[in-house]
Amino acid sequence: MTVLRPRARSISVRLSLEEFSALERFCVASGARSISELARNAICSLLNHANQENALTSTVREHSALVRNMEDKINQLTAEIGLLKAKKRSKAINMTEGGQKISDEIAGEN
């Protein structure tokens, strides 16, 4: 349900004769009761559209920030996984080298 508020403000626009005639024809064709009603509806439509665009822009900015945050976390996790893999490889190499040294020492005793 639309709440009707009193209309206390007015605006004035100067048009050429051709512009005014075109506006009158458009008013009749659109079914508006008057040029004022047509103008009011057009202005309200523009304002609603602008508000929707602002809301959409805000939502896109929020989602972009969330995506950037997720990308940062993915990069951080990827780096941590790389470090863990490197530590695991290093540990495996050290164990192999250590085992080889022990085998060499045992072979030298025989």
Helices and strands as residue ranges (DSSP letters): H 17-30, H 35-109
